[in-house]
Amino acid sequence: MDASIVVGFDGSPESVAAADWAALEGVRRRWPVELVQVWPWAGDHVLGSEEAMRWARRRLADEAAGLGARSAGVEVIATHVQGDPVTVLRAAGQGAAMLVLGSRALGALRGFLTGSVSRQVLGRADCPVVLVRTGESRTDDSPTDVTPPDGDRQAGVVVGLRMRHPTDRTVEFACEAAAARSAPLRVIHVWSPPSGSDYLAFAAIGNSEKELAKVEQTLVEEALEPWRRRYPQLAITGEAVLGTVTLTLLEAAAGAGLLVIGRHSRRLSLGPHLGSVAQAAIHHAPCPVAVVPDD
């Protein structure tokens, strides 16, 4: 598939929430959705009984059929694979436009709970990964209506812009998401003044944080100019905000429908690890978070 949405599905409420979000995104973009169920191996044999596996496969098929029936013609595919979950999901994401995973909600103050599989996929996937928090429980008697809600166009998209490290892929993903929703795009660049002797030298020549703010805002506007030309239908606002990156983005996400951040992984001896901003976003943002690889 050239443009598709892959969902990690294991039958849990978290994966059901991810499937619902992906189906809605599929309706917006007219993209097929693939539910991927990974049955884990242990050494050279499959875990669990044959009966448990058959039940899981029926659950997968039922979910795909239900989503397909409610998704306005969007194709929903069910795929059952035996293997290592991280390896399988990463491979599935290589041919997809995005990979969607579910996360358990722990309340407004405690944020997300992400499992080890989600953390590893987030740090290693080649495609954007969207983390969706568990919402209202859905039952077979009250299925979610997979149609864009009336408020969808008012829930804007927020993206963090790093001026020192160009993130064209991240901004492009955010623009496409906003366009699919007919929603405004809010681009935020967080900056801080020079510290120590650099700040004293700057103040000595008569400048101040006010002048610095103007410079940073000008840089943001220049960075957004090509995107405004490319997406003339979008309402794109750019903000240079003095503050802390994590707190500023989390505050902005409070009123957003989607938070988009770039992934600049730190490669340690144990493998790639997400940076501090991505870690804070996926654990504490109140809305779905898209982590876009830019490295």
VEXDO-872212 format. One record per residue: residue number from 1; x, y, z of N, C-alpha, C, O in turn; residue in three letters. Coordinates in steps of 0.2 Angstrom, whole numbers, plus 5000, padded with zeros to 4 digits. Example, Ala and Ser with C-alpha at 12.3 -4.5 7.8 and 13.67 -1.06 7.14 Angstrom:
<rs>
R  seq   n_u   n_v   n_w  ca_u  ca_v  ca_w   c_u   c_v   c_w   o_u   o_v   o_w  type
R    1  5066  4972  5039  5062  4978  5039  5066  4984  5039  5071  4983  5042   ALA
R    2  5064  4989  5035  5068  4995  5036  5064  5000  5039  5067  5006  5040   SER
</rs>
This chain:
<rs>
R  seq   n_u   n_v   n_w  ca_u  ca_v  ca_w   c_u   c_v   c_w   o_u   o_v   o_w  type
R    1  5004  4994  5000  5000  5000  5000  5004  5006  5000  5009  5007  5004   MET
R    2  5003  5011  4996  5007  5017  4995  5005  5022  5001  5010  5025  5004   ASP
R    3  4999  5022  5003  4996  5026  5008  4991  5022  5012  4986  5021  5010   ALA
R    4  4993  5020  5018  4989  5016  5022  4990  5018  5030  4995  5021  5031   SER
R    5  4986  5015  5034  4986  5016  5041  4987  5009  5044  4982  5005  5043   ILE
R    6  4992  5008  5048  4993  5002  5051  4991  5003  5059  4994  5007  5062   VAL
R    7  4988  4998  5062  4986  4998  5069  4988  4992  5072  4987  4987  5070   VAL
R    8  4992  4993  5078  4993  4987  5082  4987  4985  5086  4985  4989  5090   GLY
R    9  4985  4979  5085  4978  4977  5088  4979  4971  5092  4982  4966  5089   PHE
R   10  4978  4971  5098  4978  4965  5102  4971  4963  5106  4971  4959  5110   ASP
R   11  4966  4967  5104  4960  4966  5107  4959  4970  5114  4953  4970  5116   GLY
R   12  4964  4973  5116  4963  4977  5122  4959  4983  5121  4959  4986  5115   SER
R   13  4957  4987  5126  4953  4993  5125  4958  4998  5122  4956  5002  5119   PRO
R   14  4964  4998  5124  4969  5003  5121  4969  5002  5113  4970  5007  5110   GLU
R   15  4970  4995  5111  4970  4994  5104  4964  4996  5100  4964  4997  5095   SER
R   16  4958  4995  5104  4952  4997  5101  4951  5004  5100  4949  5006  5095   VAL
R   17  4954  5008  5105  4954  5015  5104  4958  5017  5098  4957  5022  5094   ALA
R   18  4964  5014  5097  4968  5015  5092  4965  5014  5085  4966  5017  5080   ALA
R   19  4961  5008  5085  4958  5006  5079  4952  5011  5077  4952  5013  5071   ALA
R   20  4949  5014  5082  4944  5019  5081  4947  5025  5078  4944  5028  5073   ASP
R   21  4952  5027  5081  4955  5033  5078  4958  5032  5071  4957  5037  5067   TRP
R   22  4961  5027  5070  4964  5025  5063  4958  5025  5058  4959  5027  5053   ALA
R   23  4952  5022  5060  4947  5022  5055  4944  5029  5053  4943  5030  5048   ALA
R   24  4944  5033  5058  4942  5040  5057  4947  5043  5053  4945  5047  5048   LEU
R   25  4953  5042  5054  4958  5045  5050  4958  5043  5043  4959  5046  5038   GLU
R   26  4956  5036  5042  4955  5033  5036  4950  5036  5032  4950  5037  5026   GLY
R   27  4944  5038  5035  4938  5041  5032  4941  5048  5030  4939  5050  5024   VAL
R   28  4944  5052  5034  4946  5058  5032  4951  5058  5026  4950  5063  5021   ARG
R   29  4955  5053  5025  4960  5054  5020  4959  5049  5014  4962  5048  5009   ARG
R   30  4954  5045  5015  4952  5039  5010  4958  5034  5010  4959  5032  5004   ARG
R   31  4961  5033  5015  4966  5028  5015  4964  5021  5018  4959  5021  5023   TRP
R   32  4966  5015  5016  4964  5009  5019  4968  5009  5026  4973  5012  5028   PRO
R   33  4964  5004  5030  4967  5003  5037  4968  4996  5038  4964  4992  5036   VAL
R   34  4974  4994  5041  4976  4987  5042  4977  4986  5049  4981  4989  5053   GLU
R   35  4973  4982  5052  4974  4980  5059  4979  4974  5059  4977  4968  5056   LEU
R   36  4984  4975  5063  4989  4970  5063  4989  4967  5070  4991  4970  5075   VAL
R   37  4988  4960  5071  4988  4957  5077  4994  4952  5077  4995  4948  5073   GLN
R   38  4998  4953  5082  5005  4949  5082  5004  4944  5088  5003  4946  5094   VAL
R   39  5005  4938  5086  5004  4932  5091  5012  4931  5093  5015  4928  5089   TRP
R   40  5014  4932  5099  5021  4931  5101  5024  4924  5101  5020  4919  5102   PRO
R   41  5030  4924  5099  5034  4918  5099  5038  4918  5106  5040  4923  5109   TRP
R   42  5040  4912  5108  5044  4911  5114  5049  4905  5112  5048  4899  5112   ALA
R   43  5055  4908  5109  5060  4903  5107  5058  4900  5100  5057  4904  5095   GLY
R   44  5056  4894  5100  5054  4891  5093  5047  4889  5093  5045  4885  5089   ASP
R   45  5043  4891  5098  5036  4889  5098  5031  4895  5100  5034  4900  5103   HIS
R   46  5025  4894  5098  5020  4900  5099  5018  4900  5106  5016  4894  5109   VAL
R   47  5017  4905  5109  5014  4906  5116  5006  4905  5116  5003  4907  5111   LEU
R   48  5004  4902  5121  4996  4901  5122  4994  4895  5118  4998  4892  5115   GLY
R   49  4988  4894  5120  4984  4888  5117  4982  4889  5110  4981  4895  5108   SER
R   50  4980  4884  5106  4977  4885  5100  4970  4888  5100  4968  4892  5096   GLU
R   51  4967  4886  5106  4960  4889  5107  4960  4897  5108  4956  4901  5105   GLU
R   52  4965  4899  5112  4966  4906  5113  4968  4910  5107  4966  4915  5105   ALA
R   53  4972  4907  5102  4974  4910  5096  4968  4910  5092  4967  4915  5088   MET
R   54  4964  4905  5091  4958  4905  5087  4953  4911  5090  4950  4914  5086   ARG
R   55  4952  4912  5096  4948  4917  5099  4951  4924  5097  4947  4928  5095   TRP
R   56  4957  4925  5098  4960  4931  5096  4959  4933  5088  4958  4938  5087   ALA
R   57  4960  4928  5084  4959  4929  5077  4952  4931  5075  4950  4935  5071   ARG
R   58  4947  4927  5079  4940  4929  5078  4939  4936  5080  4935  4940  5077   ARG
R   59  4942  4938  5086  4941  4945  5088  4944  4950  5083  4941  4955  5082   ARG
R   60  4949  4949  5080  4952  4953  5075  4948  4953  5069  4946  4959  5067   LEU
R   61  4945  4948  5067  4941  4948  5061  4934  4952  5062  4932  4956  5058   ALA
R   62  4931  4951  5068  4925  4955  5070  4927  4962  5070  4922  4966  5068   ASP
R   63  4932  4964  5073  4934  4971  5074  4935  4974  5067  4932  4980  5065   GLU
R   64  4938  4971  5062  4939  4973  5056  4933  4974  5052  4931  4979  5048   ALA
R   65  4928  4969  5053  4922  4969  5049  4918  4975  5052  4914  4978  5048   ALA
R   66  4918  4976  5058  4914  4981  5061  4916  4988  5059  4912  4992  5057   GLY
R   67  4923  4989  5059  4925  4995  5057  4924  4996  5050  4922  5002  5048   LEU
R   68  4925  4991  5046  4923  4992  5039  4916  4994  5037  4915  4998  5032   GLY
R   69  4912  4991  5041  4904  4993  5040  4903  5000  5042  4898  5002  5039   ALA
R   70  4907  5003  5046  4905  5009  5049  4909  5015  5046  4909  5021  5048   ARG
R   71  4914  5013  5041  4919  5018  5039  4918  5021  5032  4923  5022  5029   SER
R   72  4912  5021  5030  4910  5025  5024  4914  5022  5018  4917  5027  5014   ALA
R   73  4915  5016  5017  4918  5013  5011  4926  5012  5012  4929  5010  5007   GLY
R   74  4929  5014  5017  4936  5013  5018  4937  5006  5019  4934  5003  5023   VAL
R   75  4942  5003  5016  4944  4996  5017  4948  4995  5023  4953  4999  5025   GLU
R   76  4946  4990  5027  4949  4988  5033  4951  4981  5032  4947  4976  5031   VAL
R   77  4958  4980  5033  4961  4973  5032  4963  4971  5039  4965  4974  5043   ILE
R   78  4962  4964  5040  4964  4961  5046  4970  4956  5044  4970  4952  5040   ALA
R   79  4976  4957  5048  4982  4953  5047  4984  4950  5054  4985  4954  5059   THR
R   80  4985  4943  5054  4987  4940  5060  4994  4937  5058  4995  4934  5053   HIS
R   81  4999  4939  5062  5006  4937  5061  5009  4934  5068  5008  4937  5073   VAL
R   82  5013  4929  5067  5016  4926  5073  5023  4928  5072  5027  4928  5067   GLN
R   83  5026  4931  5078  5033  4933  5078  5034  4938  5084  5030  4939  5089   GLY
R   84  5039  4942  5084  5041  4947  5089  5037  4953  5087  5037  4956  5082   ASP
R   85  5033  4956  5092  5028  4962  5091  5032  4968  5088  5030  4971  5084   PRO
R   86  5038  4969  5091  5041  4975  5089  5044  4975  5082  5043  4979  5078   VAL
R   87  5047  4969  5080  5049  4968  5074  5044  4968  5069  5044  4971  5063   THR
R   88  5038  4964  5070  5032  4964  5065  5029  4971  5064  5028  4973  5059   VAL
R   89  5028  4975  5070  5025  4981  5069  5030  4986  5065  5028  4990  5061   LEU
R   90  5036  4986  5067  5041  4990  5063  5041  4989  5055  5041  4993  5051   ARG
R   91  5041  4982  5054  5041  4980  5047  5034  4982  5043  5034  4984  5038   ALA
R   92  5029  4982  5047  5022  4984  5044  5022  4991  5043  5019  4994  5038   ALA
R   93  5025  4995  5047  5026  5002  5047  5030  5005  5041  5029  5010  5039   GLY
R   94  5034  5001  5039  5039  5003  5033  5035  5004  5027  5037  5008  5023   GLN
R   95  5030  5001  5026  5026  5002  5020  5019  5006  5021  5015  5006  5017   GLY
R   96  5019  5009  5027  5013  5013  5028  5014  5021  5029  5020  5023  5030   ALA
R   97  5009  5024  5029  5009  5032  5030  5010  5033  5037  5013  5038  5039   ALA
R   98  5007  5029  5042  5007  5030  5049  5006  5023  5052  5002  5019  5050   MET
R   99  5008  5023  5058  5007  5017  5063  5003  5020  5069  5006  5025  5072   LEU
R  100  4998  5017  5071  4994  5019  5077  4994  5014  5082  4993  5008  5081   VAL
R  101  4996  5016  5088  4996  5012  5094  4991  5015  5100  4990  5021  5100   LEU
R  102  4989  5011  5104  4985  5013  5109  4988  5013  5116  4994  5010  5117   GLY
R  103  4986  5018  5120  4989  5019  5127  4984  5020  5132  4979  5023  5131   SER
R  104  4985  5017  5138  4980  5017  5143  4981  5024  5146  4986  5027  5148   ARG
R  105  4975  5027  5148  4974  5034  5151  4975  5033  5158  4972  5028  5161   ALA
R  106  4979  5037  5162  4979  5037  5169  4977  5043  5172  4978  5045  5178   LEU
R  107  4973  5047  5169  4970  5054  5171  4974  5060  5169  4980  5059  5166   GLY
R  108  4971  5065  5170  4974  5072  5167  4981  5073  5170  4985  5076  5166   ALA
R  109  4982  5071  5176  4989  5073  5179  4994  5068  5178  5000  5069  5178   LEU
R  110  4992  5061  5177  4997  5056  5177  4998  5054  5170  5003  5051  5168   ARG
R  111  4994  5056  5165  4995  5055  5158  4994  5048  5155  4990  5044  5158   GLY
R  112  4999  5046  5151  4998  5040  5147  5002  5034  5151  5007  5036  5155   PHE
R  113  5000  5028  5150  5004  5022  5152  5006  5019  5145  5002  5016  5142   LEU
R  114  5013  5018  5144  5015  5015  5137  5019  5009  5139  5023  5009  5144   THR
R  115  5017  5003  5136  5021  4997  5137  5027  4997  5133  5029  5002  5129   GLY
R  116  5031  4992  5134  5038  4991  5132  5038  4991  5124  5042  4993  5121   SER
R  117  5033  4987  5121  5032  4987  5114  5031  4994  5111  5034  4996  5106   VAL
R  118  5026  4998  5114  5025  5004  5111  5031  5009  5112  5033  5012  5107   SER
R  119  5035  5008  5117  5041  5013  5118  5046  5011  5113  5049  5015  5110   ARG
R  120  5047  5004  5112  5052  5002  5107  5050  5004  5100  5054  5006  5096   GLN
R  121  5044  5003  5098  5041  5005  5091  5042  5013  5090  5044  5015  5085   VAL
R  122  5040  5017  5095  5040  5024  5095  5048  5026  5093  5049  5031  5090   LEU
R  123  5052  5023  5096  5059  5025  5096  5063  5022  5089  5068  5025  5087   GLY
R  124  5060  5017  5086  5063  5014  5080  5059  5014  5074  5062  5013  5068   ARG
R  125  5053  5016  5074  5049  5015  5068  5051  5020  5062  5054  5026  5064   ALA
R  126  5051  5018  5056  5053  5022  5050  5047  5027  5048  5049  5032  5045   ASP
R  127  5041  5026  5050  5035  5030  5049  5033  5034  5055  5035  5032  5060   CYS
R  128  5029  5039  5054  5026  5042  5060  5022  5037  5064  5018  5033  5061   PRO
R  129  5022  5038  5070  5018  5034  5075  5014  5038  5079  5016  5043  5082   VAL
R  130  5007  5036  5079  5002  5040  5083  5000  5036  5089  4998  5030  5088   VAL
R  131  5001  5039  5095  4999  5036  5101  4992  5039  5103  4991  5045  5104   LEU
R  132  4987  5034  5104  4980  5036  5105  4978  5034  5112  4979  5028  5114   VAL
R  133  4976  5038  5116  4974  5037  5123  4967  5033  5123  4963  5035  5119   ARG
R  134  4966  5028  5128  4960  5025  5128  4954  5030  5130  4955  5034  5135   THR
R  135  4949  5030  5126  4943  5034  5127  4938  5031  5131  4938  5026  5135   GLY
R  136  4932  5033  5129  4926  5030  5132  4926  5022  5129  4927  5021  5124   GLU
R  137  4924  5018  5134  4924  5011  5132  4918  5010  5127  4913  5012  5127   SER
R  138  4920  5006  5122  4915  5004  5116  4913  4997  5117  4918  4993  5118   ARG
R  139  4907  4996  5116  4905  4989  5116  4902  4987  5110  4900  4992  5106   THR
R  140  4900  4981  5109  4897  4979  5102  4890  4981  5102  4887  4982  5096   ASP
R  141  4887  4983  5107  4880  4985  5107  4880  4993  5106  4875  4995  5104   ASP
R  142  4885  4996  5107  4886  5004  5105  4892  5005  5102  4896  5009  5104   SER
R  143  4893  5003  5095  4899  5005  5092  4900  5012  5090  4895  5016  5090   PRO
R  144  4906  5014  5089  4908  5021  5088  4906  5022  5081  4907  5018  5076   THR
R  145  4903  5028  5079  4901  5030  5072  4907  5033  5069  4910  5038  5072   ASP
R  146  4910  5030  5064  4916  5032  5061  4915  5037  5056  4915  5036  5050   VAL
R  147  4913  5043  5058  4912  5049  5054  4915  5055  5058  4915  5055  5064   THR
R  148  4918  5060  5054  4921  5065  5057  4916  5069  5061  4911  5071  5058   PRO
R  149  4917  5071  5067  4912  5074  5071  4912  5082  5069  4917  5084  5066   PRO
R  150  4907  5085  5071  4906  5092  5070  4911  5096  5072  4914  5101  5069   ASP
R  151  4914  5094  5078  4919  5098  5082  4926  5097  5079  4931  5100  5081   GLY
R  152  4926  5092  5074  4933  5090  5072  4937  5096  5068  4943  5096  5069   ASP
R  153  4933  5100  5065  4936  5106  5061  4939  5111  5066  4943  5115  5064   ARG
R  154  4936  5111  5072  4938  5116  5077  4944  5114  5081  4948  5118  5084   GLN
R  155  4945  5107  5081  4951  5105  5085  4957  5105  5081  4958  5100  5077   ALA
R  156  4961  5110  5082  4967  5111  5078  4973  5106  5079  4973  5102  5084   GLY
R  157  4978  5107  5075  4984  5103  5076  4989  5107  5078  4990  5113  5076   VAL
R  158  4993  5105  5083  4999  5109  5086  5005  5105  5084  5006  5099  5084   VAL
R  159  5010  5109  5081  5017  5105  5080  5023  5109  5083  5022  5116  5083   VAL
R  160  5027  5106  5086  5033  5109  5088  5039  5110  5083  5040  5105  5079   GLY
R  161  5041  5116  5082  5046  5118  5077  5053  5119  5080  5053  5123  5085   LEU
R  162  5058  5115  5078  5065  5116  5081  5069  5120  5075  5070  5117  5070   ARG
R  163  5071  5126  5077  5074  5130  5072  5081  5128  5071  5084  5129  5065   MET
R  164  5084  5125  5076  5091  5123  5075  5092  5116  5071  5097  5115  5068   ARG
R  165  5087  5112  5071  5087  5106  5067  5081  5106  5063  5075  5104  5065   HIS
R  166  5082  5107  5056  5076  5107  5052  5072  5101  5052  5075  5095  5052   PRO
R  167  5065  5101  5052  5061  5096  5053  5055  5096  5048  5049  5096  5049   THR
R  168  5057  5096  5041  5052  5097  5036  5047  5091  5036  5041  5092  5035   ASP
R  169  5050  5085  5038  5045  5079  5038  5040  5080  5043  5034  5078  5042   ARG
R  170  5042  5083  5049  5037  5084  5054  5032  5089  5053  5026  5088  5054   THR
R  171  5034  5095  5050  5030  5100  5048  5025  5098  5042  5019  5099  5042   VAL
R  172  5028  5094  5038  5023  5092  5032  5018  5087  5035  5012  5087  5033   GLU
R  173  5020  5083  5040  5015  5078  5043  5009  5082  5046  5003  5081  5045   PHE
R  174  5011  5088  5050  5006  5092  5053  5002  5095  5048  4996  5096  5049   ALA
R  175  5005  5098  5043  5001  5101  5038  4996  5097  5035  4990  5099  5034   CYS
R  176  4998  5091  5033  4993  5086  5030  4988  5084  5035  4982  5083  5033   GLU
R  177  4989  5083  5041  4984  5081  5046  4979  5087  5047  4973  5086  5047   ALA
R  178  4982  5093  5047  4977  5099  5048  4973  5100  5041  4967  5101  5042   ALA
R  179  4976  5099  5036  4972  5099  5029  4966  5094  5029  4961  5095  5027   ALA
R  180  4968  5088  5032  4963  5082  5032  4957  5084  5036  4951  5082  5035   ALA
R  181  4958  5088  5041  4953  5090  5046  4950  5097  5044  4945  5099  5048   ARG
R  182  4952  5100  5039  4950  5107  5038  4951  5111  5045  4947  5115  5046   SER
R  183  4957  5110  5048  4958  5113  5055  4964  5118  5054  4968  5117  5050   ALA
R  184  4964  5122  5059  4970  5127  5059  4976  5123  5062  4976  5118  5065   PRO
R  185  4982  5126  5059  4988  5123  5062  4992  5128  5066  4993  5134  5063   LEU
R  186  4994  5126  5072  4998  5131  5076  5005  5128  5077  5006  5123  5079   ARG
R  187  5010  5132  5074  5017  5130  5074  5020  5134  5080  5020  5140  5080   VAL
R  188  5023  5130  5084  5026  5133  5090  5034  5132  5091  5036  5126  5090   ILE
R  189  5038  5137  5091  5045  5137  5092  5046  5140  5099  5045  5146  5100   HIS
R  190  5049  5136  5103  5051  5138  5110  5058  5140  5110  5063  5136  5108   VAL
R  191  5059  5146  5113  5066  5148  5113  5068  5151  5120  5063  5152  5124   TRP
R  192  5074  5152  5122  5077  5155  5128  5082  5159  5127  5086  5159  5122   SER
R  193  5083  5165  5131  5088  5170  5130  5095  5167  5131  5096  5162  5135   PRO
R  194  5100  5170  5129  5107  5167  5130  5108  5168  5138  5105  5172  5141   PRO
R  195  5112  5164  5140  5114  5163  5148  5120  5166  5149  5125  5167  5145   SER
R  196  5121  5168  5156  5128  5169  5158  5131  5176  5155  5127  5180  5154   GLY
R  197  5137  5175  5153  5141  5181  5150  5138  5183  5144  5138  5189  5142   SER
R  198  5135  5178  5140  5133  5180  5133  5127  5184  5134  5126  5189  5130   ASP
R  199  5122  5183  5139  5117  5187  5140  5119  5194  5143  5116  5199  5140   TYR
R  200  5124  5194  5147  5127  5201  5149  5129  5205  5143  5128  5211  5143   LEU
R  201  5133  5202  5139  5136  5205  5133  5130  5208  5129  5131  5213  5126   ALA
R  202  5125  5204  5128  5119  5206  5124  5116  5212  5127  5114  5217  5123   PHE
R  203  5115  5212  5134  5112  5217  5137  5116  5224  5137  5113  5229  5136   ALA
R  204  5122  5223  5137  5127  5229  5137  5127  5233  5130  5128  5239  5131   ALA
R  205  5125  5230  5125  5124  5234  5119  5117  5236  5118  5115  5238  5112   ILE
R  206  5113  5236  5123  5106  5239  5123  5101  5235  5120  5095  5238  5119   GLY
R  207  5102  5229  5120  5096  5224  5117  5093  5221  5123  5096  5221  5129   ASN
R  208  5087  5218  5122  5084  5215  5128  5080  5209  5125  5080  5207  5119   SER
R  209  5076  5205  5130  5072  5200  5128  5067  5201  5123  5065  5197  5119   GLU
R  210  5065  5208  5123  5060  5210  5118  5062  5210  5111  5059  5208  5107   LYS
R  211  5069  5212  5110  5072  5212  5104  5073  5205  5102  5072  5203  5096   GLU
R  212  5075  5201  5106  5076  5194  5105  5070  5190  5102  5070  5187  5098   LEU
R  213  5064  5192  5106  5058  5189  5104  5056  5191  5097  5053  5187  5093   ALA
R  214  5057  5197  5095  5056  5199  5088  5060  5195  5083  5058  5193  5078   LYS
R  215  5066  5194  5085  5071  5190  5080  5068  5183  5079  5068  5181  5074   VAL
R  216  5067  5180  5085  5064  5173  5085  5058  5173  5081  5057  5168  5077   GLU
R  217  5053  5177  5082  5047  5177  5078  5048  5178  5071  5045  5175  5066   GLN
R  218  5053  5182  5069  5054  5183  5062  5057  5177  5059  5055  5175  5053   THR
R  219  5061  5173  5062  5064  5167  5060  5058  5162  5059  5058  5158  5054   LEU
R  220  5053  5162  5063  5048  5157  5063  5044  5159  5056  5042  5154  5053   VAL
R  221  5042  5165  5055  5038  5167  5049  5042  5165  5043  5039  5163  5038   GLU
R  222  5049  5166  5043  5052  5164  5037  5052  5157  5036  5052  5155  5030   GLU
R  223  5053  5153  5041  5052  5146  5041  5046  5143  5038  5045  5138  5035   ALA
R  224  5040  5147  5040  5033  5145  5038  5031  5147  5031  5027  5145  5028   LEU
R  225  5035  5152  5028  5033  5155  5022  5032  5150  5016  5027  5150  5013   GLU
R  226  5037  5145  5015  5036  5140  5010  5030  5135  5011  5027  5133  5007   PRO
R  227  5028  5134  5018  5023  5130  5019  5016  5133  5018  5011  5130  5016   TRP
R  228  5016  5140  5019  5010  5144  5018  5008  5144  5010  5003  5144  5008   ARG
R  229  5014  5144  5006  5013  5144  4999  5011  5137  4997  5007  5136  4992   ARG
R  230  5013  5132  5000  5012  5125  4998  5004  5123  5000  5001  5119  4997   ARG
R  231  5002  5126  5006  4995  5124  5008  4992  5131  5009  4990  5133  5015   TYR
R  232  4990  5134  5004  4986  5141  5005  4979  5140  5008  4977  5145  5010   PRO
R  233  4976  5134  5008  4970  5133  5011  4970  5133  5019  4965  5133  5022   GLN
R  234  4976  5132  5021  4977  5131  5029  4978  5138  5032  4981  5142  5030   LEU
R  235  4975  5138  5038  4976  5144  5043  4982  5142  5047  4981  5138  5052   ALA
R  236  4988  5144  5045  4994  5142  5049  4997  5148  5053  4998  5154  5050   ILE
R  237  4997  5147  5059  5000  5153  5064  5006  5150  5067  5007  5144  5068   THR
R  238  5011  5155  5067  5018  5153  5070  5019  5157  5076  5018  5163  5076   GLY
R  239  5021  5154  5081  5023  5157  5088  5030  5156  5090  5032  5150  5090   GLU
R  240  5033  5161  5092  5040  5160  5095  5038  5162  5103  5037  5167  5105   ALA
R  241  5039  5157  5107  5037  5157  5114  5043  5156  5118  5047  5152  5118   VAL
R  242  5044  5161  5123  5049  5161  5128  5047  5156  5133  5042  5157  5137   LEU
R  243  5051  5151  5134  5049  5146  5140  5053  5139  5139  5058  5139  5136   GLY
R  244  5049  5134  5142  5052  5127  5142  5048  5123  5137  5042  5124  5136   THR
R  245  5052  5120  5133  5049  5116  5127  5043  5112  5129  5037  5112  5127   VAL
R  246  5044  5107  5134  5040  5102  5136  5033  5106  5139  5028  5104  5137   THR
R  247  5034  5110  5143  5028  5113  5147  5024  5117  5141  5018  5117  5141   LEU
R  248  5028  5121  5137  5024  5125  5132  5020  5121  5127  5014  5122  5126   THR
R  249  5023  5115  5125  5019  5111  5120  5013  5107  5124  5008  5106  5121   LEU
R  250  5014  5105  5130  5009  5102  5133  5003  5107  5135  4997  5105  5134   LEU
R  251  5005  5113  5136  4999  5118  5137  4996  5119  5131  4990  5120  5131   GLU
R  252  4999  5119  5125  4996  5120  5119  4992  5114  5117  4987  5115  5113   ALA
R  253  4994  5108  5119  4990  5102  5117  4984  5102  5121  4979  5098  5119   ALA
R  254  4983  5106  5126  4977  5105  5130  4970  5107  5126  4965  5104  5127   ALA
R  255  4971  5111  5121  4965  5112  5117  4966  5110  5110  4962  5112  5105   GLY
R  256  4970  5105  5108  4971  5103  5102  4968  5096  5100  4966  5092  5105   ALA
R  257  4967  5094  5094  4965  5088  5092  4971  5083  5091  4970  5077  5091   GLY
R  258  4977  5086  5090  4983  5082  5088  4989  5086  5090  4989  5092  5088   LEU
R  259  4994  5083  5093  5000  5086  5094  5005  5082  5090  5006  5076  5090   LEU
R  260  5009  5086  5086  5014  5083  5082  5021  5085  5084  5023  5091  5085   VAL
R  261  5026  5080  5085  5032  5082  5087  5037  5078  5083  5036  5072  5081   ILE
R  262  5043  5080  5082  5049  5077  5079  5052  5072  5083  5053  5073  5089   GLY
R  263  5055  5066  5081  5058  5062  5085  5066  5062  5083  5068  5061  5077   ARG
R  264  5070  5064  5088  5077  5064  5087  5080  5060  5092  5081  5061  5098   HIS
R  265  5080  5053  5090  5082  5048  5095  5089  5048  5097  5094  5050  5093   SER
R  266  5090  5047  5103  5097  5046  5106  5099  5039  5105  5096  5034  5108   ARG
R  267  5104  5037  5102  5106  5030  5101  5111  5028  5106  5117  5030  5106   ARG
R  268  5109  5024  5111  5113  5022  5117  5115  5015  5115  5113  5012  5110   LEU
R  269  5119  5012  5120  5121  5005  5119  5115  5000  5119  5116  4995  5116   SER
R  270  5110  5002  5122  5104  4997  5123  5099  4999  5117  5094  4995  5116   LEU
R  271  5101  5003  5112  5097  5005  5107  5094  5012  5107  5096  5015  5111   GLY
R  272  5090  5014  5102  5088  5021  5102  5083  5022  5107  5078  5018  5109   PRO
R  273  5084  5028  5110  5079  5031  5115  5076  5037  5113  5080  5041  5110   HIS
R  274  5070  5038  5115  5067  5045  5113  5070  5050  5117  5072  5049  5123   LEU
R  275  5070  5056  5115  5072  5062  5118  5067  5064  5124  5062  5062  5124   GLY
R  276  5069  5069  5128  5065  5071  5133  5058  5074  5131  5053  5073  5135   SER
R  277  5058  5078  5126  5052  5081  5124  5047  5076  5121  5041  5076  5123   VAL
R  278  5049  5071  5117  5045  5066  5115  5042  5062  5121  5037  5060  5121   ALA
R  279  5047  5060  5126  5045  5056  5132  5039  5060  5136  5034  5057  5138   GLN
R  280  5040  5067  5137  5035  5070  5140  5029  5071  5137  5023  5070  5140   ALA
R  281  5029  5072  5130  5023  5072  5126  5019  5066  5126  5013  5066  5127   ALA
R  282  5022  5060  5125  5018  5054  5125  5016  5052  5132  5011  5048  5132   ILE
R  283  5018  5054  5137  5016  5052  5144  5011  5057  5146  5007  5055  5150   HIS
R  284  5011  5063  5144  5007  5068  5147  5002  5072  5143  4998  5076  5145   HIS
R  285  5003  5072  5136  4998  5076  5132  4991  5073  5133  4990  5067  5133   ALA
R  286  4986  5078  5133  4979  5076  5134  4976  5074  5127  4970  5071  5127   PRO
R  287  4979  5074  5122  4977  5073  5115  4981  5067  5112  4987  5066  5114   CYS
R  288  4979  5065  5106  4983  5060  5102  4990  5063  5101  4990  5069  5099   PRO
R  289  4995  5060  5101  5002  5062  5099  5005  5059  5093  5005  5052  5093   VAL
R  290  5007  5062  5088  5011  5059  5082  5018  5061  5083  5020  5066  5084   ALA
R  291  5022  5055  5083  5029  5056  5084  5032  5054  5077  5032  5049  5074   VAL
R  292  5035  5059  5074  5038  5059  5067  5045  5058  5067  5049  5063  5069   VAL
R  293  5048  5053  5064  5055  5052  5064  5058  5057  5059  5056  5058  5053   PRO
R  294  5063  5061  5062  5067  5066  5057  5074  5065  5057  5078  5069  5056   ASP
R  295  5076  5059  5059  5083  5057  5060  5085  5051  5055  5090  5048  5055   ASP
</rs>
